[in-house]
Amino acid sequence: MKHLNIISKSFGLEKKKIKPEEKVENFNWDSMTVINLIGILDEKFSKSLDLKKLKKIVYFKDIDELIEKTIKKK
């Protein structure tokens, strides 16, 4: 995953515990984690995540893909 550092930081998890096919609901995928994720992307890339798409997240790989798509948007 390209954005493992961002995901790890937003969840407060060690990178080795994050697997692409793991469901985020098995971890602390709550409003604080979402706020952390949004804040990190805003700070690092001056980009905002689509909240509708965030609500559809199931796996860690989904977060990674959403981050990548968001960063590449102009």
N, C-alpha and C positions, 0 to 999 in steps of 0.2 A: 504494500500500500504506500502510495506516494506521500500521504499526509499523516503518517503515523504519529509524528511529534505533536501535531495539533490535536489529534484525537486523544492521545495519551494525556496531554495537558488538560484538555477540557473535561475528561472523565476522572482525572486524578488517579490514573492507573499506570502501572508499569507497562512498557511497550510489549514485553513478552507475553502479557496476559491478553493482548488484543489480537484476535484472529478474524480474518475477513468474513468468514461464514458464521461467526458467533452473533447471536441475537443481542441487540443493545438492551432489550428489556431484562436480560439476565444480569445487568450491571446497573449503575445508578443513572439511567436515562430519564432524568426528570427536568423540571424547569430550570434549576440551577445549572445543570450540565448544558442545556440549550443556551442559556445566557452566556456561560463561559465560552462556548463554541462561537457564538455570534460575536462576542467581544474580541476574541483572538483574531478572527478573520477581519474584523473591522480595523483592529490595531495594525495587523501585519500587512494587509492588502488593500485596505480602504474599500472593502466589498461587504455587501449584506447578503445573508442567506435568505432564500425564499421560505417563509414560514409554512406555507402550504406543503412544500416539498419536505420540510423537516418533519412534519407530522406523519409522513408516509415512510419514514425511516424504519427499517426492520433489522438490518445487519450492519456491522461496522463497515463493510465494503460500500454500502449505500451512502454512508457519511463521506467516505473518501471520494466517491464519484461526484457527490453533490459539491464538495469543496472544489474539486478540479473544474467542474463546469462553471461554478461561480467565479473562480479566479480568472478563467479564460474569457469570460464575458467582457464586452467593452462598454 
